[in-house]
Amino acid sequence: MNHWLLTRMACLTSCLLIAHAFAAEPSQRPNVLYIMADDHGYQALSCYGSQLIQTPNLDRIANEGMRFDRAFVTNSICGPSRAVMLTGKHSHINGFVRNGNRFDGSQPHLGKFMQSAGYQTAVVGKWHLGTDPTGFDYFHVLRGQGPYYNPNMLTSNGNVKHTGYTTDIITDVTLDWLKEKRDPEKPFMLVYQHKAPHRNWMPGPDHLNDFDDVTLPEPATLFDDYEGRTSPARYQKMTVAKDLNANDLKLNKPRGLTPEQAAVWNKAYGEKNRAFEAANLEGEDLVRWKYQRYVKDYLRCVQSVDDNVGRVLDYLDETGLAESTIVIYTSDQGWYLGEHGWFDKRWMYEESFRTPLMVRWPGKIAAGSVSDQMVMNLDFAPTILSAVGESVPTPMQGKSFLPVLTGEQSGRFRDAVYYHYYEFPGPHSVAKHYGVRTDRYKLIHFYEVDSWELFDLETDPHELTSVYEDDSYSEVKAMLEKRLAELRQQYQVVD
């Protein structure tokens, strides 16, 4: 009897230990903190060598992980970029090709796959996909683009009206979820997305006077005349010289502020605006003033993003979560800070096509590492899934760059990337185009006007002169046209 009882007890103990091991297994998987800013160009990050700004908190992610110098987007526009990130599919496949479309939340995407893997999922901040979030256990998101001050946010329990600066509020909600609302027994994926530094670049109260006593360096191409390219570059409507409006330049008083906020705002901009009016600037002097006003406000918004990301990183450190959390920082695309005389994005030219990307994962990614592998936002969902031990679903068109992160990649991860922009007619009048980029070359086809451009990025890094008609590049052109056709077939492009 005693022997039978001891045997039963041993079996029960063994079963309990096995059950405990399997129960503990999910908690051993890494958490994922995915941070996305809106329109944050790599030129405005000091870890990318910026001559404009210091971003010490964002630099922590790069310094303690890996910085990617060749991360690209498939379609340089806000909503489509977010849809690509979630689905791992190009715009024409996931159905969201331009802003104003509505995301089909019934389709499989990263949030749902992570839920199925046992992860608690949350999204806070900018959403901008036109339909309510699916695949997230918790959401607290801006309606549409959202304002810089006093946002009305959508939750699963209805609207919540906030008072304050939106960048701070998004972080407050994020920290509240981490501290009070998540299940500590489950691994989490938290998607933490800022509105800043999107147009119209309204700085927070802590940074309204940053850069006041500084003259920022101008980009070499601020007064680009577009003579080396085809007509689409000339006919856009996104120049610093002509297309910034009075709201962008803070010559109008902003709406939607509380009386206290308005008083602080007027104090910061009133004297500066009076000085501008008295100067009566014209010609290139006026363009230079517009550049300084625009870029300073943009950078002031970035300062708040840096501050707030620092708050979240500090919380991870203080609680010990940092050691078990993959932290990703990126933007929905790149951005023009006066290069080619522009603001905004959309083009396949480097400043808007390329996006910042830094990834930290203690014990897995070598601190301070830098990669020149060509990766895309198309690859983000596959990479996150493989990092947490899940297989990449076959319909996804991206691929996991986990081997790049862990240093196990041998050879080139990808030899070429494909881009496709659809939003014409539309804001800023950027013609529809698609193209291919390799390590050295870029071929762009503005297909509705049948215009081609070819750039040698080694000899012409600013992309000022197309060599498409240069006979000495005939072999290169043929190679790129062949590779472009292959990629279009691979990604099932029909238009």
Stockholm file with secondary structure:
# STOCKHOLM 1.0

chainA/1-495         MNHWLLTRMACLTSCLLIAHAFAAEPSQRPNVLYIMADDHGYQALSCYGSQLIQTPNLDRIANEGMRFDRAFVTNSICGPSRAVMLTGKHSHINGFVRNGNRFDGSQPHLGKFMQSAGYQTAVVGKWHLGTDPTGFDYFHVLRGQGPYYNPNMLTSNGNVKHTGYTTDIITDVTLDWLKEKRDPEKPFMLVYQHKAPHRNWMPGPDHLNDFDDVTLPEPATLFDDYEGRTSPARYQKMTVAKDLNANDLKLNKPRGLTPEQAAVWNKAYGEKNRAFEAANLEGEDLVRWKYQRYVKDYLRCVQSVDDNVGRVLDYLDETGLAESTIVIYTSDQGWYLGEHGWFDKRWMYEESFRTPLMVRWPGKIAAGSVSDQMVMNLDFAPTILSAVGESVPTPMQGKSFLPVLTGEQSGRFRDAVYYHYYEFPGPHSVAKHYGVRTDRYKLIHFYEVDSWELFDLETDPHELTSVYEDDSYSEVKAMLEKRLAELRQQYQVVD
#=GR chainA/1-495 SS CHHHHHHHHHHHHHHHHHHHHHHHHHHHSCEEEEEEESSCCGGGCGGGTCSSCCCHHHHHHHHTSEEESSEECSSCSHHHHHHHHHHSSCHHHHTCCSTTCCCCTTSCCHHHHHHHTTCEEEEEECCCSSSCCCSCSEEEEESTTCCSBSCEEEETTEEEECCSBHHHHHHHHHHHIIIIISCTTSCEEEEEECCTTCTTCCCCTTSTTTTTTCCCCCCTTTTCCCTTSCGGGTSCSCBTTTTCCTTTTTCSCCSSCCHHHHHHHHHHHHHHHHHHHHHCCCHHHHHHHHHHHHHHHHHHHHHHHHHHHHHHHHHHHHHTGGGGEEEEEEESSCCCSSGGGBCSCCSSSHHHHBCCEEEECTTTSCTTEEECCCEEGGGHHHHHHHHTTCCCCTTCCSCCCHHHHHTCCCSCSCSCEEEEECCCSSGGGCCCEEEEECSSEEEEEETTTTEEEEEETTTCTTCCCCCTTCGGGHHHHHHHHHHHHHHHHHTTCCC
#=GC SS_cons         CHHHHHHHHHHHHHHHHHHHHHHHHHHHSCEEEEEEESSCCGGGCGGGTCSSCCCHHHHHHHHTSEEESSEECSSCSHHHHHHHHHHSSCHHHHTCCSTTCCCCTTSCCHHHHHHHTTCEEEEEECCCSSSCCCSCSEEEEESTTCCSBSCEEEETTEEEECCSBHHHHHHHHHHHIIIIISCTTSCEEEEEECCTTCTTCCCCTTSTTTTTTCCCCCCTTTTCCCTTSCGGGTSCSCBTTTTCCTTTTTCSCCSSCCHHHHHHHHHHHHHHHHHHHHHCCCHHHHHHHHHHHHHHHHHHHHHHHHHHHHHHHHHHHHHTGGGGEEEEEEESSCCCSSGGGBCSCCSSSHHHHBCCEEEECTTTSCTTEEECCCEEGGGHHHHHHHHTTCCCCTTCCSCCCHHHHHTCCCSCSCSCEEEEECCCSSGGGCCCEEEEECSSEEEEEETTTTEEEEEETTTCTTCCCCCTTCGGGHHHHHHHHHHHHHHHHHTTCCC
//
